[in-house]
Amino acid sequence: MMEQAIDIASWVLLISGSLIMIISAIGIIRLPDLFTRLHGAGLADTGGASLLLLGMALQTDFDLNTVKLGMIAIILYLTAPTASHAVAHSALIGGLSPENPEENQSTDEAGEQDGEKS
C-alpha cells in the first residue's frame, strides 16, 4: 500500500516536472525578448528539474543514487540563478533594456537592417 502511494506521488512529480519543462521550452521559443526568455529558462531550471529530480528520488531506495540526485539538485540550485543573472547583467551592459522590449528586438535584428539577411 505504501509502495503504491510512493509510486503515485513519484509519477505525479515526474509528469508535473515534464509539463513545466515543456511549457518553459515553448516560452523560450515564443517570448519576445531576452529578459522574458530568461524567465522561461529559469522556470525550467528550478521548477521543472527539481520536480523531476524529486520524482526520480522517490523511485529509488535511499542509496547512492538518491545522494547523487540530491547533489545534482544542489548544483542546479546554485548554478542556474547565477547563470541567469550573469546573462541578464551582460545584456544590460551590452545595451539591452528590460523596459523596452521593442527596442531590444530591433537590436537583435541589427544584421538585417541593411536589407541583408545573415
Phi and psi in degrees as a GROMACS rama.xvg file:
@    title "Ramachandran Plot"
@    xaxis  label "Phi"
@    yaxis  label "Psi"
@TYPE xy
-67.0006  -37.6381  MET-2
-64.3311  -37.279  GLU-3
-68.0638  -38.311  GLN-4
-65.2981  -39.5636  ALA-5
-65.8804  -40.696  ILE-6
-62.4149  -41.769  ASP-7
-64.8904  -45.1996  ILE-8
-62.2632  -39.6277  ALA-9
-63.095  -45.3045  SER-10
-67.1842  -36.3565  TRP-11
-62.3326  -44.1184  VAL-12
-64.9791  -42.2524  LEU-13
-64.3699  -43.1556  LEU-14
-69.2985  -40.9182  ILE-15
-63.343  -44.3009  SER-16
-62.1639  -39.9581  GLY-17
-65.1702  -40.6069  SER-18
-65.3802  -40.6028  LEU-19
-63.1727  -40.4337  ILE-20
-64.7251  -41.4511  MET-21
-65.6499  -45.2858  ILE-22
-63.256  -39.0278  ILE-23
-66.2201  -38.0441  SER-24
-65.1263  -41.1272  ALA-25
-63.8933  -39.5414  ILE-26
-63.6365  -39.2124  GLY-27
-63.1874  -36.6766  ILE-28
-75.8227  -41.7779  ILE-29
-89.8124  -23.3648  ARG-30
-71.1419  150.714  LEU-31
-77.2555  -35.7247  PRO-32
-134.983  177.765  ASP-33
-60.1695  -43.3725  LEU-34
-68.5623  -38.6434  PHE-35
-74.3183  -31.2132  THR-36
-66.4749  -35.3885  ARG-37
-62.7779  -34.541  LEU-38
-63.803  -43.6324  HIS-39
-62.6272  -39.769  GLY-40
-68.4953  -36.6976  ALA-41
-66.1698  -35.6443  GLY-42
-63.2254  -41.3631  LEU-43
-65.681  -42.477  ALA-44
-64.8467  -48.8115  ASP-45
-89.7187  -52.6179  THR-46
-72.1904  -56.5398  GLY-47
-66.1798  -46.2585  GLY-48
-66.7338  -37.7372  ALA-49
-67.8229  -38.5537  SER-50
-66.0074  -40.4639  LEU-51
-63.2966  -43.8223  LEU-52
-65.3554  -39.9898  LEU-53
-66.0123  -39.6491  LEU-54
-63.8441  -39.3011  GLY-55
-69.379  -35.1448  MET-56
-65.4544  -33.761  ALA-57
-70.3611  -25.4591  LEU-58
-75.9349  -21.9514  GLN-59
-96.5199  156.669  THR-60
-74.3013  164.382  ASP-61
-72.3606  100.468  PHE-62
-147.232  -159.671  ASP-63
-62.8615  -34.0489  LEU-64
-63.8334  -37.8543  ASN-65
-66.1391  -40.1605  THR-66
-63.9769  -40.9533  VAL-67
-63.2603  -42.4384  LYS-68
-63.486  -38.0548  LEU-69
-64.3034  -40.1079  GLY-70
-65.944  -39.1293  MET-71
-61.9406  -42.3164  ILE-72
-62.4134  -42.5104  ALA-73
-62.7227  -43.6688  ILE-74
-63.8804  -40.9943  ILE-75
-63.7903  -42.6379  LEU-76
-64.8213  -29.7433  TYR-77
-84.9598  -37.51  LEU-78
-92.5378  -33.0578  THR-79
-63.7709  -50.0648  ALA-80
-65.0898  -33.697  PRO-81
-65.3692  -42.7912  THR-82
-66.012  -42.586  ALA-83
-62.3626  -41.8025  SER-84
-64.806  -40.3865  HIS-85
-64.6934  -41.0011  ALA-86
-66.6242  -44.3082  VAL-87
-64.9433  -40.4723  ALA-88
-65.9755  -41.4938  HIS-89
-68.0422  -31.8482  SER-90
-67.9484  -39.5518  ALA-91
-63.3892  -42.426  LEU-92
-65.4626  -34.3075  ILE-93
-75.6229  -5.75329  GLY-94
108.835  -1.8785  GLY-95
-79.2147  146.465  LEU-96
-124.485  131.581  SER-97
-71.3497  -16.851  PRO-98
-79.3327  -19.7936  GLU-99
-131.652  81.1725  ASN-100
-66.6026  -27.2978  PRO-101
-65.5076  -39.3301  GLU-102
-66.9543  -34.4731  GLU-103
-64.8802  -38.4676  ASN-104
-67.0346  -37.3799  GLN-105
-69.0946  -30.1266  SER-106
-70.6303  -37.0264  THR-107
-64.7573  -31.5044  ASP-108
-98.8501  28.9171  GLU-109
-62.5844  -30.5384  ALA-110
-71.3934  -15.4499  GLY-111
-102.664  10.8201  GLU-112
-70.863  -32.4045  GLN-113
-86.9232  12.7419  ASP-114
85.6895  3.38569  GLY-115
-102.826  134.092  GLU-116
-95.9335  131.243  LYS-117
